[in-house]
């Protein structure tokens, strides 16, 4: 999903979804890379928090995935709840919100635990696989992905409890309002496109629609694209290159992906979820 956001931006700006350079970053490296200008956008399952929004000088451009922190254990341990993990050893990645969340949750319930942290996700997964810890904690979406990398995925269970709010989305540096607006409204356009029934396959035919909401989003009414510094066809290129929000979700983490994660709260606001975009007008 994070990669698709960048490709969609490239299509909207440069009329070519391939005109993007990806730089892999660890959790510890990611903010410095954005602050220093090494990257223009941080699109890397990053949680929107107050500290990151203020002290780190970042602007979050919306939420592309509402997540929450969970725990994975081996089924043979017979554990069915996080509340049964008192006295356990827990693995996680350093430099993330998960460290503080674990401490808050366990200490509030007077549960003993030992936390082992690793710089890279691959190291964390390997340590859990090797039995160095009883449980592995991360955002629930990541746990489903990591489980597929294990030698015996079906031997592991993601526990039902979610102990935190993890709104994930792209971030940019503060101080460039035009770039911030462009990234932000790219995210909103993808959500709005799903709500309006505009998809990768029908975006061109939808240009014949008489619905004023569709006409505004696709640049057929008003001058909204130019207010972003682009031409008015920007959303047509965006949706035509990567699809709407629902298509991106299903393809990468949902029903059409190996993960098969349910949309849950990431459904649109009018479909029982909380995904919501301001109006394009």
C-alpha positions in Angstrom: 0.0 0.0 0.0 2.8 2.4 0.9 4.5 1.7 -2.4 1.3 2.3 -4.4 0.8 5.7 -2.8 4.2 6.8 -4.1 3.5 5.4 -7.6 0.1 7.2 -7.6 1.9 10.5 -6.7 4.3 10.0 -9.6 1.5 9.3 -12.0 -0.4 12.4 -10.8 2.7 14.7 -11.0 4.8 13.3 -13.8 2.2 11.3 -15.8 4.3 8.2 -15.2 3.9 5.9 -12.2 7.4 4.6 -12.6 9.1 7.9 -11.9 9.7 7.3 -8.2 12.8 6.2 -6.4 12.4 3.9 -3.4 14.9 4.0 -0.5 14.6 1.2 2.1 14.8 2.5 5.7 14.8 1.0 9.1 12.5 2.3 11.8 15.3 4.3 13.4 16.5 5.8 10.1 13.2 6.8 8.6 12.6 10.2 10.4 16.2 11.4 9.9 16.0 10.5 6.2 12.9 12.6 5.8 14.1 15.5 8.0 17.5 15.7 6.1 15.8 15.7 2.6 17.1 12.2 1.7 13.5 11.4 0.9 10.6 13.7 0.0 7.9 11.5 1.5 8.0 8.8 4.2 5.5 6.2 3.1 6.4 3.3 5.4 3.7 2.0 7.8 4.4 5.0 10.2 2.0 5.8 13.1 0.7 9.4 13.3 1.4 10.6 16.9 1.5 14.0 18.5 5.3 13.9 19.1 6.0 13.0 15.5 3.6 15.7 14.3 5.3 18.4 16.5 8.8 17.8 17.8 9.9 15.9 14.7 8.7 18.6 12.4 6.5 16.3 10.3 3.1 16.6 8.7 1.0 13.5 8.3 -1.0 13.6 5.1 -3.9 11.3 6.2 -4.5 7.8 7.3 -4.1 5.0 4.7 -4.5 2.2 7.2 -6.1 2.2 10.6 -4.1 -0.4 12.5 -3.4 -1.5 16.1 -0.7 -3.3 18.0 -1.2 -7.1 18.4 0.8 -10.2 19.5 1.7 -13.4 17.8 2.5 -16.6 19.7 3.1 -20.3 18.9 -0.1 -22.3 19.1 1.6 -25.0 21.1 1.9 -22.7 24.0 -1.8 -22.8 24.4 -2.1 -19.1 24.9 -5.4 -17.5 23.8 -5.1 -14.0 25.3 -2.5 -11.3 25.8 -3.5 -11.4 29.5 -1.9 -14.9 29.7 1.5 -13.4 28.7 2.6 -12.3 32.2 6.2 -13.3 32.8 6.9 -13.8 29.1 9.7 -12.6 26.9 8.6 -10.4 24.0 10.4 -9.5 20.8 9.8 -6.3 18.9 11.5 -3.8 16.6 13.3 -0.8 18.2 12.5 2.8 17.3 8.8 2.2 17.0 5.7 2.9 19.1 5.4 -0.7 20.1 8.0 -0.4 22.8 6.1 2.2 24.8 2.7 0.5 24.1 4.0 -2.8 25.6 5.2 -1.1 28.7 2.0 0.9 29.2 -0.2 -2.2 28.7 1.7 -4.6 30.9 2.6 -2.2 33.7 -1.0 -1.0 34.0 -2.0 -4.6 34.6 1.0 -5.4 36.9 2.1 -8.1 34.5 5.8 -9.0 34.4 7.6 -9.1 31.1 11.0 -8.8 29.4 11.3 -6.9 26.1 14.0 -7.7 23.6 14.4 -5.3 20.7 16.0 -5.5 17.3 17.0 -2.8 14.8 15.5 -4.6 11.7 12.2 -6.5 11.2 14.1 -9.4 9.7 16.1 -9.8 12.9 13.0 -9.6 15.0 11.2 -12.3 13.0 14.3 -14.5 13.1 14.6 -14.2 16.9 11.0 -15.2 17.3 11.4 -18.1 14.9 14.5 -19.3 16.8 12.6 -19.3 20.1 14.4 -16.4 21.7 11.0 -15.0 22.9 7.6 -16.2 23.7 5.7 -13.6 21.8 6.3 -11.2 18.9 4.5 -7.8 19.0 4.0 -5.3 16.2 1.1 -3.7 14.3 -1.4 -6.5 13.6 -1.2 -6.0 9.8 2.6 -6.6 10.0 2.1 -9.7 12.2 -0.1 -11.3 9.5 2.7 -10.5 6.9 5.5 -11.8 9.1 3.6 -15.0 9.8 3.8 -15.9 6.1 7.6 -15.7 6.4 7.8 -18.3 9.1 8.7 -21.9 8.3 5.3 -23.1 9.6 2.8 -20.2 9.4 -0.1 -22.3 10.6 1.7 -23.1 13.8 1.4 -19.5 14.9 -1.6 -17.5 16.2 -2.2 -13.7 16.2 -4.0 -13.1 19.5 -7.4 -11.3 19.3 -6.5 -8.2 21.5 -5.5 -4.9 20.0 -3.8 -2.8 22.6 -3.3 0.5 20.8 -4.4 2.9 18.1 -1.9 2.9 15.1 -3.2 5.3 12.4 -0.7 4.7 9.6 0.0 7.1 6.7 2.5 9.0 4.7 4.4 12.0 6.2 6.3 14.9 4.7 8.5 17.7 6.2 6.9 20.7 7.6 7.4 24.0 5.7 6.3 23.0 2.2 2.5 23.5 2.1 2.1 22.8 -1.6 3.8 19.4 -1.3 1.8 18.6 1.8 -1.4 19.5 0.1 -0.5 17.4 -2.9 0.2 14.3 -0.9 -2.8 14.8 1.3 -5.3 15.3 -1.5 -3.8 12.3 -3.3 -4.8 10.1 -0.4 -8.2 11.8 -0.1 -8.8 11.3 -3.9 -8.2 7.6 -3.6 -10.7 7.3 -0.8 -13.2 9.5 -2.6 -12.9 7.5 -5.8 -14.0 4.4 -4.0 -16.9 6.1 -2.5 -18.0 7.4 -6.0 -17.5 4.0 -7.6 -14.5 5.2 -9.7 -12.1 2.4 -10.3 -8.9 1.7 -12.3 -11.0 -0.1 -14.9 -13.8 2.5 -15.4 -12.1 5.8 -14.7 -12.1 6.8 -18.4 -15.8 6.0 -18.9 -16.7 7.8 -15.7 -15.6 11.0 -17.4 -18.9 10.8 -19.2 -20.8 10.9 -15.9 -23.2 13.7 -15.1 -22.6 13.4 -11.4 -21.1 16.7 -10.3 -19.0 15.0 -7.6 -17.4 12.7 -10.1 -16.9 15.6 -12.5 -15.1 17.7 -9.9 -12.8 14.8 -8.9 -11.9 13.9 -12.5 -11.3 17.5 -13.4 -14.3 18.1 -15.6 -15.8 20.8 -13.5 -14.0 23.6 -11.8 -10.2 24.2 -11.6 -9.3 22.2 -8.6 -6.2 20.4 -10.0 -4.6 23.7 -10.8 -5.0 24.7 -7.1 -2.5 21.8 -6.4 -0.1 23.0 -9.0 -1.1 20.2 -11.4 -3.5 20.0 -14.4 -7.1 19.1 -13.9 -6.6 15.5 -15.1 -4.3 14.6 -12.1 -6.9 12.4 -10.4 -7.6 10.5 -13.6 -3.9 9.5 -13.9 -3.8 8.7 -10.2 -6.8 6.3 -10.2 -5.9 4.9 -13.6 -2.4 3.9 -12.4 -3.2 2.3 -9.1 -7.0 2.2 -8.7 -9.1 3.5 -5.8 -8.5 3.0 -2.1 -10.5 -0.3 -2.0 -8.6 -1.7 -4.9 -5.3 -0.8 -3.3 -6.3 -2.4 0.0 -7.7 -5.6 -1.5 -4.6 -6.1 -3.8 -2.0 -5.5 -1.2 -3.4 -6.7 2.2 -7.0 -7.7 1.6 -9.0 -10.4 -0.1 -6.9 -10.5 -3.2 -3.6 -10.8 -1.4 -1.9 -13.7 0.5 -2.7 -11.9 3.8 -6.5 -11.9 3.4 -6.9 -9.2 6.1 -10.5 -8.0 6.6 -11.2 -4.4 5.8 -12.6 -3.9 9.3 -12.5 -0.3 10.4 -10.8 0.5 7.1 -14.1 0.2 5.3 -15.6 3.5 4.1 -17.6 5.5 6.5 -20.8 4.7 4.8 -20.1 1.0 4.8 -19.5 0.6 8.5 -15.9 1.7 8.8 -14.1 5.0 9.6 -12.3 5.7 6.3 -13.4 9.2 5.4 -12.1 11.9 3.0 -13.1 15.6 2.9 -15.1 16.6 -0.1 -13.4 17.6 -3.4 -15.0 20.9 -4.1 
